[in-house]
Amino acid sequence: MLLDPGMDLTLRPMRYPDFYERYRAAIRNTWTVEEVDLHSDLADLAKMTPEERHLINRLVAFFATGDSIVANNLVLNLYQHVNAPEARLYLSRQLFEEAVHVQFYLTLLDTYLPDHDERVKAFAAVEHIPSIRDKAEFCFRWIDSLGGLRRLESRDDRRAFLLNLICFAACIEGLFFYGAFAYVYWFRSRGLLGGLATGTNWVFRDESMHMEFAFSVVDTVRAEEPDLFDDELGAQVTRMLEEAVEAELAFAADLCGDGLAGMSAERMRQYLEYVADQRLARLGLPARYGTANPFAFMELQDVQELANFFERRVSAYQVAVEGNVTFDESF
């Protein structure tokens, strides 16, 4: 089974072809940081209010370390326990994508914060900005939750692994990052920071694929070992998401202060509760909040964005497919 101890090295016969197809899809969605023009955002930054500048500075400070934390958990906890080489192919690709995201945010900070001291503070945000530190500590606690577990020998070991996997998919990539994306798309809805929005489109797509891969691992384990999924596990996942929502709400209060036109901590609370319910539904668990999405500009973000090819590079870019294509191919 997928979580059996060991590290199977045989790709044929392939036990989980869906994981291999997800790896291939990720390869087709390759992008590079050099394709993102952040310098076009500088004029927008210059005309922002102090409140807006505070929001964007806090946001890029979170970006500075967010993907590095995810990459660390992938290496320390996920790769060694998913016992299928086709699944590890996808995780290897995910690690590459996290590295691209780290490079993107490094470039973002170098562009947005030309002052050396400001950049240093941004990279140290997990140490001196309470709202970011609290989110980081939430992540670190779940990274450490497996306690250096080397093999999933028992039912409790497997459940601990599932909770770690679900946390990083649903709470961190699926909630913390989605909250951050909402601020970016709020700026975009006002015609601001188009360069940041373009890069975020590609990051958004990658993170959505990471999240869905993790959930597909959960689906596979549920089918193979249904006894791992009981009311206690469901309650633990719900409490985990509640805690993540509270941490992200504290971050929203820090970013939004008394509120800006179209963006406030209260509206972000509604959005986060809506997203949390979406994650619970994907895991087959009851909704916790029953809150509607307050942000119309986020409603289309779960599908690939359409763009005028002649105006700018389409954000739904995929690398060219090599090889021969015949007219009897199934598309």
N, C-alpha and C positions, 0 to 999 in steps of 0.2 A: 504493500500500500504506500501511498504518497509520503506518509510520515514515518514509515518504518526506519529504524536506525540504519546507518550505512550511507554509501554514496554510489549508487548504480551508475555505471559508465556506458551502458549499451543503449545506443539510439535506435537500434533495430533488433527486434520488433518494437515500434514506438508505442508506448502505453498511453500517452496523453497527447495526441496530435494537435489538439486545440492550443496547447501551450506553445508548440512549435509554430503554429500559424500566427500567434500573437507576436512571437519573436520576428517573424518575417514581415509582419505589418509594421512593426517598430522600425525595422531597417529601412523600409520604404519611406518613412516619415523623417528621414535625417534632415537636420538643419544645422547651421553654424551661426555663431554669435556675430561673425563679420558681416552677415547679411542684414543685421538690424542697425538702422540709422538712428542712434539716440541723440545725435547732435541737433537734430531738428526740434528737439524738446526744449532746448535752452531758452529760446524766446518765450515759451510758455512759462517756464519756471521764473523768469524775470518779472513777469506781470502778476504772479500769484500774490494773494494776501498772506500776511504772516501766519494765519490759521491754516491755510492750505499748504504753505511751506512746512509747517510743523507736521502736518499729516504725512506728506510725502517723505520727509526726512525720517520719521519713525518707521514708515513702511519699508524704505530701502534698508534701514538698519535691521529689520526683521529678515528681509531677504538675504542679508549678508551671511547668515549662518543656517537658515532653515533647511536648505537642501543638503548641506553637509551633515546635518543631524540624521536626515533620512538615509543618506548613503552609509553612515556609520552603522545604523541598525541593520541595513541590508547585508553588510559584510559580516557583522558580529553575530547576528541572530538568524537571518533568513536563509542565506545561501547554504549553510551547512546542514539544514534540517529538511529542506524540500528534496526528497529523494527521487528525482527524475531528471535525467540530463537535459531533456527538452525544456523543462521548466527552468533549469539553471542557465540555459542559453538566454532565456528572456531576462532573468535576473542580471546576467552579465551585461546585457544591452541596457537594462534600466540603470545600472551603475554608470555606464557611459553617459546616459542622458542626464543623470544627476550632476556629473562633472561638467557637462555643457551648461546646465542651469547655474552652477556655481560660477563658471566663467562669465555668463551673461550678467549675473548680479555684481560680480567684480567690476566689469566694464560699466555697469550702471552707476555704481558708486563713484568710480573714477571720473565719470562724466558729470554726474549731478552734484558731486561734492568736491570741487577742485581744491578746497582748502585741506591741507594734509592733516591738521588736527581734527577736523570734522570727520574725516574718513577713519581715522584711528578710533574715535569715539563710536562710530557706527559699527565697526568690526568688533568692538568690545561691548556691544549693547547687551549681550546676555549677562554681563557682569554688573552693569550700572543703571540699566533702564528697567524698573521693576516689572512693567507689564510684559516686556520681552523675556526677562529673566524667569518669570513665573511660567510662561509657555515652554521655555527651554527646560525648566526643571520637570515639568509634566512629561516631556519627551524623554529626558534622561532617566526618570523613574521607570518608564516602561522599557527602555533599553536594558536597564539593570534588572528587570523583573524576571528574566530567565536565569540570573545568577551564574552566568558562565556555563550554562547547561550544555554539555557536549553531545549527548544522545537523548532521544525521546524514548525512554524505556517504559514509562508508565502512562496511565491515563491522565494523571495530574500533569505530567510533563507535556503531553500533547495539548491539553487545555491551556496551559501557560503559553505555549507557542501560539495557539490560535488567538489568544487575547492580545499578544504582542503584534501579530500580523494584522488583526482587526483594528487595533489602536492606530497603527501607522497608516493604514488605508483609509479608515473612516474618520479618524479624529485629526490627524496631522495633514496628510495629503488631501483628504476629503472634506476638512472643515477649516483648519487653520489657513491652508493655502487658498481655499475657495473664498474665505473672507478677505484675504489679501487681494485676490483677483477682482473682487467686487469694487474695491477702492480704485483700482486701475481703470476698470470699465466705467466707473462713475465719471472719472476725469475724461475718458474718451467720449462719453455721451454728451459732454460739454465742449467737444472739439479740442481737447487738450491732451498733450503727451501722446501723440500718435506713435512715436517710436517705441515708447514703453509698451503701448497696447499691442503693437505688432509682435514684439518679442514675447509678450505675455500670452498672445494667442497660441504660439507654438509651445510654450511651457504648459499652458492650460491643457492642450491636447495630450502632451506627454503624461502629465499627472493624471488625467482622466484614464488613460490606458494603464498606468501603474495601478490605479485604484481598482479597475475592473479585473486586471490580472489577479490581484490579491483576493478579490471576492470570488474569482473562479477557482482559486486554490481552496478557499473555504467551502465552496459548493462541492468540490471533489472530495474533500475530507468528510463533509457531511454525508455524502453518498456511501463512502467506504466505511465510516465509523460513526453511524448515527447516534450511538450512545453518548458521544462526547457533547452533544447539543441537548441541553436540558434547560429547565427554567432558571436554574442558578446561573448558567452561562449567559442566558439572555439578560438577566438582571444585572450581571457584571458589565456587560456591554452597554446597557442603558445608562448605568451610573458613570461609566467611563465617558460616554458622550455628554452627559450632563456636566461633568467636570470640565471637559474640553470647551463646551459652550461658555461656561463661566469664565474660564481663562481668556477666551477670545473676546468676551464682553468687556473685561478689564482693559484689554488692548484697544478695543473700540472707544472706550471712554477716554483713554489717553490720546488717541488720534483725533477724535472729533470734538473734544471739549464741550462747549455749549451748543455745538451743532453748526453745520454749514448748509447752504441751500441744496436740498436733495439728499443730504447725507447726515446722519446723526447716530448716536449710540443706540437710540431706541429703534430706529429703522434697521440698523445692523443686527440688533437682538432678534427682530422678526426674521431677518434673512437667515441667521445662524440656526434658529429653531427650525425653520423650514428645511434647511440643508440637513440638519441632524435627523429629522424625520425621514428624509429621503434615504439616508444611509441605513437607518433602522429597517426601512421597508425592503431595501436590497438584501438585507440579512435575514429577512423573513420574520422580523420582530414588530410588535405593535408600535404605532406612532406615540411619541412622548408629548408633543406640544400642540399639534394641530394648527400650526400657524401658516398663513399664506405668504408667498414670496412678495415682498414689497417693492422689489427692484425690477421694473419692466426691462431695463437694459441688460439684465442677466438671463432673461427667459430663453434667449436663443443661443446661449453659450455652450449648451451641451450638444450642439450640432456644429459641423464645420461652417465657418464663416464664408460668405460669398464676397468676392471683391472684384472690382473692375481691373482686369488684367493690364489694361493699358495705362492705368493711373499708378499702380504700385504692385509690388510682388504679392501674389495671392498668399494668404496666410494658411491655406489648406494645402500648401506645397508638398509634393512627394517627389523623391528622386526618380529619375528616369528608369524604366524597367528595361534591363538588357536582355538580349536574346531574340529569337524569332517569334513572331506572333502570326498564327494562321487564322483563317476565317472560320474554322470550325471550333475555335477555342470557346470554352464556356466562360462567360463574363459575369 
